[in-house]
Amino acid sequence: MDTTQLLKGVLDVAVLAVIQEEDGYGYDIVRRLRAAGLKEVGDASVYGTLRRLYTAGALSTYVVPSDGGPHRKYYGINAEGRTMLAEQRASWTRFANTMSLLLTEQHQPTATIRTIGDKS
């Protein structure tokens, strides 16, 4: 399965989860995502996600001087970002549970599958 499209749909929550652990600069965040198993994540995608999350108010930034090169812009999660992460974590859990049921219970009657997302 090509995971590129899946990754696009979950990159925001993955970045928030990584930054929740510890603030980081752009390439550091890319490296941590890859180390966590998202090997196909692209640098440009992560940098775009960081900008989008910052613009949405989910991240704060600060600059740290570097002895060996240019200053680094660090990203940290703020209260809005923690709220966003909690909501996306809950959505992901519901979605992943539904997909697991669909993929492992393929031979169940269709009526059963339709009620998975039912809140009643």
ABEGO torsion letter per residue (X at the ends): XBAAAAAAAAAAAAAAAAAAABBBBAAAAAAAAAAAGBAABBAAAAAAAAAAAAAAGABBBBBBBBAAEBBBBBBBBBAAAAAAAAAAAAAAAAAAAAAAAAAAAAABBAAAAAAAABAX
